[in-house]
Amino acid sequence: MFEQKNVFASKTIWGGVIALLPPALSLMGFDLSPSDVQGIAGHVDAIVSGVGGLIAIYGRVTAKKAIKTALKS
């Protein structure tokens, strides 16, 4: 019924990691301002987006089958 995907492809998991990162850093002794928290979230988002893009390109380049288009005119 449900399609499965890798846990790292889950936006929910990444959102949870981003949400937990600032409190975890605070518990480790880092003093974070709200702007620091926003910056961390922005950097993590950029890294995840970049890695996702690279994986998508790598997957297409190494694919064994062509993409079938279903455009009707």
N, C-alpha and C positions, 0 to 999 in steps of 0.2 A: 504494500500500500504506500509506504513512504520510501522515497529515494534516499540513499545514504550518501554522505559526503565526509571527507576528512574533517576531523575536529578543528583543524586550523583554517578551514574554509568557512567556519561559522562566524557570522558577524556578532552573534550573541556572545560567543566565547571571547572574541577580541574586545567587545565592549566591556565585558566583565573584567578582563585583564587591565584595560585602561582605567576602569573605575577603581580597581584595587591597588593600582600602582602608587598613587600619592599617599594613601594611608600606610601602605607597607614601607615606603621610604621614610615617612614620619616616624614610624615605630623603630626604624633603624637609626634614628637620630638626626635625620636631615630635616631642616626647618624650611618648609615650602610655603611660599606665598600663593595666593590665588593665580597670579600671573605665571608662576612656575608650574602650577598644576596644568594650566591651559597650554603652556608650552610643551610640557611632556606629552599631553594628549595629542597635540598637533604633530610632534615628531614621530610618535608611535603610529599615528594614522598614515603619515607620509611613508614610513618604512613599510608598513603592511601593504599599502597600495602599490608601492614600487615593486615589492617582492611578488605580489599577485600578478602584476603586469608582466614581469619577467617570466614567471611560470607559464602564463598564458601564451606568450610568444614562443617559449621553448617547446611547449606542448604542440603548437601548430607546426613548427618547423620540423619536429621529429615525428609527426603523425604519419601513419602508414597509409591512410586513406584520404582522398580529396574531399573537400566540402561540397555537398550537393546543394545546389540552389533550387528553390521551389517557387521562383517568381513567375507569376502568370501575367501575360500582357493583354 
